């Protein structure tokens, strides 16, 4: 959303404040409308349908908290962020406003820098929420559960049985089998389907950031929402849950037991209203036995277990999965669809697929892009499965970095080494840390310094 297209409603009983805010925002390219009291705010909100609201708390007759509560209770806000402003701000005001659904809280006298930053981030957040809704819609349409094999039919039966309940679910399975899709389908079949499906991916997050990401924070009146509050009324999906530190496990267990939690730095409890679905590609029982995962937390989360079968356990699904991926990749990339000869299809169906569905999708994409629309043969499939993508084998020449100084050579080697091993674990930073023998936080910093993206390796 460009600034010229973003419409901001300013609600404040002081004319000078309204005019100053209008000037500042219009100078930044925003469209601005004004309201001086609660009654006008309701009218302008309904008629203008703004993209963001700046709402004063202290107004005569009816305050801003009451207006915010009305918009929330009548389901008018949807994805419109509301930034509360007050000349008598307290932490209690901020907490109450955020609990009701406000995006941010600013104190008077307003800092222009803080104001514009809050507006910009609020609009970005609204855009992301809208994109998430559209993505949810596409997922429902474009991500069917293929169920031609006994293993996948049993999985689908579990999803249909579990969806309507509100039980917490523990999903296990090898890397790449589609555990996230299973979690999404459980959510879509639940009474919480119209609310948010919020993800916390521990495999791609430094351990010292997880607690704040989960619970949010509250420092000097500045409230930052965590995933629990973002998922309120919906589902919180925690990917690779065995990556939690013991300290964060303690906080999570307490929150699940008490159905409430404290933001980091906060003093008032927030109600927990989410369905929790967790996954791991590891062995949770082994993690419990070796003391790296709390036994009581494991049993608290493991109310309903689901084991997602590997691709080799559901070979009857392969022909339809292959066709699904071909159609999807051709359409998304506007490619000319090639023909697969009979032996090429047989080679794909008979392969063992250690990387499961993710590997299958990557190989199909590789074949389609490199084919240029010509027929795909069994030799093309063999080359793709060997990992050389049909290109010439590597020469025996020394790497280019042998010619440079040692510092650059070391950096180039580390980048190649970590990129290679990150690919072998499908972008899972926790698994990579164990594989290469580095502490996870140090590894995360190393990947960032070398500009290596875990997401690209998935």
DAUR-V519636 format. One record per helix or strand. SS is the DSSP state (h for helix, s for strand). FROM is the first residue (numbers start at 1). TO is the last residue. If there is no record, write none. Layout:
SS	FROM	TO
SS	FROM	TO
//
This chain:
h	3	5
s	7	11
h	15	27
s	31	35
h	38	48
s	52	56
h	64	73
s	81	86
h	91	100
s	104	107
h	112	142
h	150	163
s	169	172
h	179	188
s	197	201
h	202	204
h	207	215
s	217	219
s	222	224
h	227	230
s	235	239
h	241	243
h	246	258
s	260	262
s	264	264
s	269	271
s	275	280
h	284	289
h	295	301
s	304	307
h	311	313
h	315	333
s	340	340
h	342	350
h	356	371
s	376	376
h	378	386
h	400	403
h	406	424
h	429	436
h	440	449
h	455	457
//
